[in-house]
Amino acid sequence: MTLRRTILALGLTLAAPLAVEAQQRAVPPTPVPRPAIPGAAAAPAAATTGDAAFGAYQRGQFLTAFREATQRVEVGPDPVSMTLLAELHANGLGVPQSDQRALGWYRLAADRGDRNAIFALAMMHVEGRAGLARDPVAAKALFERAAALGHPAASYNLGLLAFSGQGGTPDATLAARWFQTAAELGNADAQYALAVLLKDGNGVPADPARSAALMAKAAQQDLIEAEIDYGIMLFNGQGVAKDEAAAARMFRRAALRGNPLAMNRFARLLASGRGVAADPQLAAQWHTTARLLGAEDTWLTDFVGKLDPVQREAAERGARTWLR
């Protein structure tokens, strides 16, 4: 199993656009590659409890957020409000989109020690926004500043940079240390990444039990990839007591959220009656849904082909209804 760096777009929040992807270990008999993991979400510009500007931002009232934040920076050099103004400009929320205005506000807030602003500046270097060069060395230095202030996604991204060698030499051991820091701060993507390294003994001694524990924590935070991997670990009894029923629940949970690989795994269990009562028609429905989303499976296709035509038609109809 290997980790690969993936650059994703910066979303509405200060989300890390660096992600990890792990080659999926299969529930027998057939493996299916897993799609890239979404970036680790970090909260938008933090604010004190009851802050009117931040509250308006959270409610989607961006003009109000802009007005309140502007009033606060006019009263004094409030770095939290500066970061919020930068977010609004960066994403065109309530104001015209402007990377240059966002950059200016981020720099002012970063100079005053706001960790979210420092993180956002690092992201701009990763993406080459606002006329900044794509510069992993500059991004790394800014991530280190944000990480020193306790920013979980910054520590996570430092782990990805260390693993991939962006801004230095590839170093899985250093990556594991950064993932550990972010994982302890509750970052689900870091918990997942560290679990993958621990499962394979990559950069750290292999520790299946610790890997499973971290995978469970990431799954509890609704990270779909962790739900799938933890389901596989439960199914195989890898680092955790074998529990096919719990594995089935994990796969179903991720399937209901629209993940085609989880649909495929859940369909296999329904077809074989492993961890869940056998239900050929429902298995066919989940397989059809997964197939329509791009997850092919010859074994399940053969299984469905042997069903009664009425069951196959009902499964096809159910799949299309579910997708709508």
C-alpha positions as CSV (number, residue, x, y, z in Angstrom):
1,M,0.0,0.0,0.0
2,T,1.4,3.4,-1.0
3,L,0.4,7.0,-0.3
4,R,0.2,9.5,-3.1
5,R,-0.1,13.2,-2.8
6,T,-3.2,14.8,-4.4
7,I,-3.7,18.5,-4.9
8,L,-7.4,19.5,-4.4
9,A,-9.0,22.9,-4.8
10,L,-9.3,25.2,-1.8
11,G,-12.9,25.1,-0.8
12,L,-15.1,27.5,1.2
13,T,-13.3,26.8,4.4
14,L,-9.6,26.8,5.1
15,A,-9.3,23.2,4.0
16,A,-6.0,21.5,3.3
17,P,-5.9,20.6,-0.4
18,L,-3.2,18.0,0.1
19,A,-4.6,14.5,0.5
20,V,-3.5,10.9,0.7
21,E,-4.7,8.0,-1.3
22,A,-4.3,4.4,-0.3
23,Q,-4.5,1.4,-2.6
24,Q,-7.5,-0.5,-1.3
25,R,-7.0,-3.9,0.3
26,A,-10.0,-5.9,-0.8
27,V,-12.6,-7.9,1.0
28,P,-12.2,-11.2,-0.9
29,P,-12.5,-12.1,-3.7
30,T,-11.8,-9.0,-5.9
31,P,-10.0,-5.6,-5.1
32,V,-11.3,-2.3,-6.4
33,P,-9.1,0.8,-6.5
34,R,-10.2,3.5,-4.1
35,P,-10.6,7.1,-5.2
36,A,-8.6,10.0,-3.7
37,I,-9.4,11.1,-0.2
38,P,-10.8,14.6,0.2
39,G,-8.6,17.2,1.9
40,A,-8.6,17.5,5.6
41,A,-11.2,20.1,6.6
42,A,-10.2,22.8,9.0
43,A,-12.5,25.4,10.5
44,P,-12.7,28.8,8.8
45,A,-11.2,31.7,10.6
46,A,-11.7,31.1,14.3
47,A,-13.5,33.6,16.4
48,T,-14.5,34.2,20.0
49,T,-17.8,32.8,21.2
50,G,-20.7,35.0,20.2
51,D,-18.7,37.0,17.6
52,A,-21.3,38.5,15.2
53,A,-19.2,38.5,12.1
54,F,-18.2,34.8,12.5
55,G,-21.7,33.8,13.4
56,A,-23.1,35.5,10.2
57,Y,-20.4,33.8,8.2
58,Q,-21.4,30.4,9.5
59,R,-25.1,31.1,8.7
60,G,-24.2,32.1,5.1
61,Q,-25.0,35.8,5.8
62,F,-21.9,37.0,4.0
63,L,-22.8,40.7,3.6
64,T,-23.5,40.9,7.3
65,A,-20.2,39.1,8.0
66,F,-18.3,41.5,5.8
67,R,-19.9,44.5,7.5
68,E,-19.3,43.3,11.0
69,A,-15.7,42.2,10.3
70,T,-15.0,45.6,8.6
71,Q,-16.3,47.4,11.6
72,R,-14.1,45.4,13.9
73,V,-10.9,46.0,12.0
74,E,-11.7,49.7,11.9
75,V,-11.8,49.7,15.7
76,G,-8.5,47.9,16.1
77,P,-6.1,45.4,14.5
78,D,-8.3,42.3,15.0
79,P,-6.5,39.4,13.1
80,V,-9.5,37.1,13.3
81,S,-11.7,39.6,11.5
82,M,-8.9,40.2,9.0
83,T,-8.8,36.5,8.2
84,L,-12.5,36.4,7.8
85,L,-12.4,39.3,5.4
86,A,-9.7,37.5,3.5
87,E,-11.9,34.4,3.3
88,L,-14.8,36.4,1.9
89,H,-12.6,38.0,-0.8
90,A,-10.8,34.8,-1.6
91,N,-14.1,33.0,-2.3
92,G,-16.2,35.9,-3.6
93,L,-18.7,35.6,-0.7
94,G,-20.8,38.8,-0.4
95,V,-18.0,40.7,-2.2
96,P,-16.4,40.4,-5.6
97,Q,-13.8,37.6,-5.7
98,S,-10.3,39.0,-5.4
99,D,-7.2,37.0,-4.6
100,Q,-5.2,40.1,-4.3
101,R,-7.5,41.6,-1.6
102,A,-7.5,38.2,0.1
103,L,-3.8,38.1,0.1
104,G,-3.5,41.5,1.6
105,W,-5.8,40.6,4.5
106,Y,-4.2,37.2,5.1
107,R,-0.8,38.9,5.3
108,L,-2.0,41.5,7.8
109,A,-3.6,38.7,9.9
110,A,-0.6,36.5,9.6
111,D,1.7,39.3,10.8
112,R,-0.4,39.4,13.9
113,G,-0.1,35.7,14.5
114,D,-3.4,34.3,13.2
115,R,-2.7,30.6,12.5
116,N,-5.6,30.3,10.0
117,A,-4.2,33.2,8.0
118,I,-0.7,31.7,8.0
119,F,-2.2,28.4,6.9
120,A,-4.1,30.2,4.1
121,L,-0.9,31.9,2.9
122,A,0.7,28.5,2.7
123,M,-2.2,27.2,0.6
124,M,-1.8,30.1,-1.8
125,H,1.8,29.1,-2.4
126,V,0.6,25.5,-2.9
127,E,-1.9,26.6,-5.5
128,G,0.0,29.6,-7.0
129,R,-2.9,32.0,-6.3
130,A,-2.8,35.8,-6.1
131,G,0.3,35.9,-8.4
132,L,2.4,33.9,-5.9
133,A,4.7,31.2,-7.3
134,R,3.9,27.6,-6.6
135,D,6.6,27.2,-4.0
136,P,6.5,24.1,-1.7
137,V,9.5,25.5,0.3
138,A,7.7,28.7,1.1
139,A,4.5,26.7,1.8
140,K,6.4,24.4,4.1
141,A,7.8,27.3,6.2
142,L,4.3,28.7,6.6
143,F,2.8,25.4,7.5
144,E,5.5,25.0,10.1
145,R,4.5,28.4,11.6
146,A,0.8,27.5,11.6
147,A,1.6,24.0,13.1
148,A,3.6,25.6,15.9
149,L,0.4,27.5,16.8
150,G,-1.6,24.2,16.9
151,H,-3.2,24.2,13.4
152,P,-4.1,20.5,12.8
153,A,-4.4,20.7,9.0
154,A,-1.0,22.4,8.8
155,S,0.6,19.5,10.7
156,Y,-1.2,17.1,8.4
157,N,0.0,18.9,5.3
158,L,3.6,18.9,6.6
159,G,3.3,15.1,6.9
160,L,2.2,14.9,3.2
161,L,5.0,17.2,2.1
162,A,7.5,15.1,4.1
163,F,6.2,11.8,2.6
164,S,6.2,13.1,-0.9
165,G,9.5,15.0,-0.7
166,Q,7.9,18.3,-1.7
167,G,10.2,21.0,-0.3
168,G,12.8,18.4,0.8
169,T,13.8,14.8,0.8
170,P,11.0,12.1,1.1
171,D,10.9,11.0,4.7
172,A,8.2,8.6,5.8
173,T,9.4,8.7,9.4
174,L,9.1,12.5,9.6
175,A,5.7,12.2,7.9
176,A,4.5,9.8,10.5
177,R,5.6,12.3,13.3
178,W,3.6,15.1,11.6
179,F,0.6,12.9,11.1
180,Q,0.8,11.9,14.8
181,T,0.8,15.5,15.8
182,A,-2.3,16.3,13.7
183,A,-4.0,13.0,14.7
184,E,-3.7,14.0,18.4
185,L,-5.4,17.2,17.6
186,G,-8.3,15.3,16.2
187,N,-7.6,15.6,12.4
188,A,-9.4,12.7,10.8
189,D,-7.3,12.6,7.6
190,A,-4.1,12.5,9.7
191,Q,-5.6,9.7,11.8
192,Y,-6.3,7.8,8.6
193,A,-2.8,8.5,7.1
194,L,-1.0,7.4,10.2
195,A,-3.2,4.3,10.4
196,V,-2.1,3.4,6.8
197,L,1.6,3.8,7.7
198,L,1.2,1.8,10.9
199,K,-0.6,-1.0,9.0
200,D,2.2,-1.3,6.5
201,G,5.1,-0.5,8.8
202,N,6.1,2.4,6.5
203,G,8.2,5.0,8.4
204,V,7.1,3.5,11.7
205,P,7.1,-0.1,13.1
206,A,4.0,-2.0,11.9
207,D,1.3,-1.9,14.6
208,P,-2.0,-3.4,13.4
209,A,-3.8,-2.8,16.7
210,R,-2.8,0.9,16.8
211,S,-3.6,1.2,13.1
212,A,-7.1,-0.2,13.7
213,A,-7.7,2.1,16.6
214,L,-6.7,5.2,14.6
215,M,-8.8,4.0,11.6
216,A,-11.8,3.6,13.9
217,K,-11.3,7.2,15.2
218,A,-11.2,8.6,11.6
219,A,-14.3,6.5,10.7
220,Q,-16.1,7.9,13.7
221,Q,-15.5,11.3,12.2
222,D,-17.3,10.2,9.0
223,L,-14.2,10.0,6.8
224,I,-15.5,7.6,4.2
225,E,-12.2,6.1,3.3
226,A,-11.6,5.3,6.9
227,E,-15.0,3.7,7.2
228,I,-14.2,1.4,4.2
229,D,-10.7,0.5,5.5
230,Y,-11.9,-0.1,9.0
231,G,-14.7,-2.2,7.6
232,I,-12.1,-4.3,5.8
233,M,-10.0,-4.6,9.0
234,L,-13.1,-5.7,10.9
235,F,-14.0,-8.2,8.3
236,N,-10.5,-9.7,8.2
237,G,-9.8,-9.4,11.9
238,Q,-6.7,-7.2,11.1
239,G,-5.6,-5.4,14.3
240,V,-9.0,-5.8,15.8
241,A,-11.3,-8.7,16.7
242,K,-13.0,-10.1,13.6
243,D,-16.5,-8.9,13.4
244,E,-18.3,-9.3,10.0
245,A,-21.5,-7.8,11.3
246,A,-19.7,-4.6,12.3
247,A,-17.9,-4.6,9.0
248,A,-21.2,-4.8,7.2
249,R,-22.5,-1.8,9.2
250,M,-19.4,0.2,8.2
251,F,-19.8,-0.6,4.5
252,R,-23.5,0.2,4.6
253,R,-22.8,3.5,6.3
254,A,-20.4,4.5,3.6
255,A,-22.6,3.2,0.9
256,L,-25.5,5.3,2.0
257,R,-23.3,8.3,1.7
258,G,-22.8,7.5,-2.0
259,N,-19.4,5.7,-2.1
260,P,-19.4,3.2,-4.9
261,L,-16.6,1.0,-3.4
262,A,-18.6,0.7,-0.2
263,M,-21.7,-0.2,-2.2
264,N,-19.7,-2.9,-3.9
265,R,-18.4,-4.3,-0.6
266,F,-21.9,-4.2,1.0
267,A,-23.4,-5.9,-2.0
268,R,-20.8,-8.7,-1.7
269,L,-21.8,-9.3,1.9
270,L,-25.5,-9.2,1.1
271,A,-24.9,-11.7,-1.8
272,S,-22.9,-14.1,0.4
273,G,-24.8,-13.6,3.7
274,R,-21.6,-12.6,5.5
275,G,-22.2,-10.3,8.5
276,V,-25.7,-9.6,7.3
277,A,-28.7,-11.6,6.3
278,A,-28.4,-12.8,2.7
279,D,-30.6,-10.6,0.4
280,P,-29.9,-11.3,-3.3
281,Q,-32.2,-8.6,-4.6
282,L,-30.8,-5.9,-2.4
283,A,-27.3,-7.1,-3.2
284,A,-28.2,-6.8,-6.9
285,Q,-29.5,-3.3,-6.3
286,W,-26.3,-2.1,-4.5
287,H,-24.2,-3.7,-7.2
288,T,-26.2,-2.0,-9.9
289,T,-25.9,1.3,-8.2
290,A,-22.1,0.9,-7.7
291,R,-21.7,-0.2,-11.3
292,L,-23.6,2.9,-12.6
293,L,-21.2,4.9,-10.5
294,G,-18.2,3.2,-12.1
295,A,-17.4,0.3,-9.7
296,E,-17.4,-2.8,-11.9
297,D,-17.3,-6.3,-10.4
298,T,-17.4,-9.4,-12.6
299,W,-18.2,-11.7,-9.7
300,L,-21.3,-9.7,-8.7
301,T,-22.3,-9.3,-12.3
302,D,-22.3,-13.1,-12.7
303,F,-24.2,-13.4,-9.4
304,V,-26.9,-10.9,-10.5
305,G,-27.1,-12.6,-13.9
306,K,-28.3,-15.8,-12.3
307,L,-31.2,-14.1,-10.4
308,D,-34.8,-14.3,-11.4
309,P,-35.6,-11.7,-14.1
310,V,-38.2,-10.1,-11.8
311,Q,-35.5,-9.6,-9.1
312,R,-33.1,-8.2,-11.6
313,E,-35.7,-5.7,-12.9
314,A,-36.6,-4.7,-9.3
315,A,-32.9,-4.2,-8.5
316,E,-32.3,-2.1,-11.5
317,R,-35.4,0.1,-10.8
318,G,-34.3,0.4,-7.1
319,A,-30.8,1.5,-8.1
320,R,-32.0,4.2,-10.5
321,T,-34.5,5.5,-8.0
322,W,-31.8,5.6,-5.3
323,L,-29.5,7.6,-7.6
324,R,-32.3,10.1,-8.4
